[in-house]
Amino acid sequence: MPRAKGGPKTRRRHKRLLKLTKGYWGQRKNVYRRAKETLERALVYAYRDRKQKKRDFRRLWQVRINAAARLHGINYSKFMGGLKKAGIELDRKVLANLAITEPETFAKLVEIAKSKWQ
């Protein structure tokens, strides 16, 4: 019985993978074995960093809110605690955006938070 190598199937699989590694440098784009190793690692990083991006943005918003709140004489935790007691449920993304684009509105929120905190 002749040996089956699966030529067309293998070529199709290799071409599909090499298409995904277009733009990589050196053997990583045109040698199947190197391309496969690189692509697997890239996909792991992509999966991990989709989760990491959410953490990074939350940390950025917290830093921005803290900086803006301290300009008004209150720290981040007291500001957020005061907003919670006041029943204001704005998320950190919105608060950070307000701190940058609308400082007057943010100042009013700080005053509300201060009054509820004390």
Backbone torsions as a table, in degrees:
resi	resn	phi	psi	omega
1	MET	NA	133.0	-178.5
2	PRO	-70.8	154.3	-179.9
3	ARG	-79.1	129.7	-179.9
4	ALA	-93.5	122.9	-178.0
5	LYS	-105.4	-14.7	178.1
6	GLY	66.7	44.7	-174.3
7	GLY	-50.9	-63.0	-176.6
8	PRO	-60.2	-38.7	-179.3
9	LYS	-64.2	-47.1	-179.0
10	THR	-63.7	-44.0	-179.2
11	ARG	-61.4	-40.8	179.9
12	ARG	-63.9	-42.7	179.7
13	ARG	-64.6	-42.8	179.6
14	HIS	-64.6	-43.2	-179.0
15	LYS	-63.4	-38.8	179.9
16	ARG	-63.1	-42.6	179.8
17	LEU	-68.9	-42.8	-178.9
18	LEU	-65.4	-29.0	176.7
19	LYS	-65.3	-35.9	179.9
20	LEU	-71.3	-23.4	-177.6
21	THR	-97.0	14.4	177.8
22	LYS	-60.2	133.5	179.9
23	GLY	98.5	-11.1	176.4
24	TYR	-74.4	168.8	-172.5
25	TRP	-100.6	137.3	172.6
26	GLY	65.5	-139.4	-177.6
27	GLN	-63.8	-19.1	-177.8
28	ARG	-63.3	-18.7	-179.4
29	LYS	-102.9	-20.6	-172.9
30	ASN	-130.1	0.0	174.0
31	VAL	-109.7	120.2	-170.7
32	TYR	-53.2	-48.5	-175.4
33	ARG	-62.5	-46.5	179.2
34	ARG	-65.5	-40.6	-178.8
35	ALA	-63.6	-41.0	-178.9
36	LYS	-64.2	-44.4	178.5
37	GLU	-59.0	-46.9	-177.2
38	THR	-65.8	-42.9	-178.4
39	LEU	-65.1	-41.2	178.7
40	GLU	-60.0	-43.9	179.1
41	ARG	-64.9	-41.9	-179.5
42	ALA	-61.9	-39.8	-179.6
43	LEU	-68.8	-34.0	176.2
44	VAL	-64.2	-46.5	178.6
45	TYR	-61.5	-42.1	-178.5
46	ALA	-62.0	-43.4	179.9
47	TYR	-64.3	-47.2	-178.4
48	ARG	-62.1	-43.3	-173.3
49	ASP	-77.0	-18.4	172.1
50	ARG	-65.3	-35.1	176.0
51	LYS	-75.3	-41.7	-176.7
52	GLN	-63.0	-35.1	-177.7
53	LYS	-59.0	-39.1	179.9
54	LYS	-63.5	-42.4	178.6
55	ARG	-65.2	-43.1	-177.6
56	ASP	-62.0	-43.0	-179.5
57	PHE	-67.3	-39.1	178.4
58	ARG	-61.6	-42.3	177.8
59	ARG	-63.2	-40.0	178.8
60	LEU	-62.6	-44.7	179.8
61	TRP	-63.1	-39.2	179.5
62	GLN	-63.5	-41.4	179.1
63	VAL	-63.7	-43.2	-179.7
64	ARG	-65.5	-42.7	179.5
65	ILE	-64.4	-43.6	180.0
66	ASN	-60.6	-45.4	-179.2
67	ALA	-61.9	-43.8	-179.1
68	ALA	-68.9	-38.8	-179.2
69	ALA	-67.2	-39.4	-179.6
70	ARG	-65.3	-26.8	175.0
71	LEU	-63.8	-23.7	-179.5
72	HIS	-104.6	12.0	173.0
73	GLY	81.1	29.8	177.3
74	ILE	-143.3	146.7	179.3
75	ASN	-92.0	174.6	-172.8
76	TYR	-60.3	-48.6	-174.0
77	SER	-66.9	-38.9	178.0
78	LYS	-68.2	-38.5	178.1
79	PHE	-61.6	-49.9	-178.5
80	MET	-66.3	-38.8	177.6
81	GLY	-63.6	-41.1	177.9
82	GLY	-63.8	-41.1	177.8
83	LEU	-63.6	-39.9	-180.0
84	LYS	-63.6	-43.2	178.6
85	LYS	-65.6	-32.2	179.6
86	ALA	-78.4	-9.7	179.3
87	GLY	80.7	19.3	178.1
88	ILE	-91.6	114.8	-174.9
89	GLU	-109.6	67.8	174.0
90	LEU	-98.7	137.0	179.9
91	ASP	-79.2	168.9	-173.4
92	ARG	-64.2	-33.1	179.4
93	LYS	-62.3	-45.9	-179.1
94	VAL	-67.2	-43.4	-179.9
95	LEU	-61.9	-42.4	179.2
96	ALA	-64.2	-38.5	178.5
97	ASN	-66.9	-41.6	177.1
98	LEU	-62.3	-41.1	-178.9
99	ALA	-60.0	-33.6	-177.8
100	ILE	-87.6	-48.0	-171.4
101	THR	-88.5	-31.9	-177.4
102	GLU	-132.0	77.2	-176.8
103	PRO	-61.8	-29.8	-179.8
104	GLU	-66.3	-44.5	178.6
105	THR	-63.2	-41.7	179.5
106	PHE	-63.4	-38.5	179.0
107	ALA	-62.2	-39.1	177.4
108	LYS	-64.6	-39.8	177.1
109	LEU	-63.2	-38.1	178.7
110	VAL	-64.0	-42.0	179.3
111	GLU	-63.0	-41.4	177.6
112	ILE	-62.6	-44.7	-178.9
113	ALA	-63.8	-40.7	178.8
114	LYS	-62.5	-44.4	-177.3
115	SER	-66.1	-37.0	-179.7
116	LYS	-75.9	-28.8	-177.9
117	TRP	-70.9	-39.3	-178.1
118	GLN	-85.2	NA	NA
